[in-house]
Amino acid sequence: MACIKLTLVVACALVDADKRVLIAQRPEGKALAGLWEFPGGKIDEGETHHAALAREIREELDAEIDVGELVFDVTHAYDDRTVALYFYRCRLRGQARPLLGQEMRWVPRAELPALGFPPADEELIRLLTGSGVR
């Protein structure tokens, strides 16, 4: 019998200010713990991508955001699940501060490849550090 994989749909914030990108570290106890990611989270049933992203940023980083255009999307199959990631250009209103005990950093785009990101983010990292996404 074939195993049916769960597909998670996730909205992510690409916050780029002063030539630095906002990233957060996945907390212990979560899948891919310790790896860096772009802030965001799962989209609830009946929720729009924009609404989910605004909610997740409030819950995780105690900040309000303006959600802009879709920059990149990718679907990636892990052993136990498939994730569909949608990355939106966002602007923070106010200062972000981590609420879940996670580390948060503003890093220059050029430093992204040296940090550990989930495999699903690899193509976006290449685009951000090359000439693909401005």
ABEGO torsion letter per residue (X at the ends): XBBBBBBBBBBBBBBBBGGBBBBBBBBBGBBGBGBBBBBEEBBBBGBBAAAAAAAAAAAAAGBBBBBBBBABBBBBBBAABBBBBBBBBBBBBEBBBBAAGBBBBBBBAAAAAABBBBAAAAAAAAAAABAABX
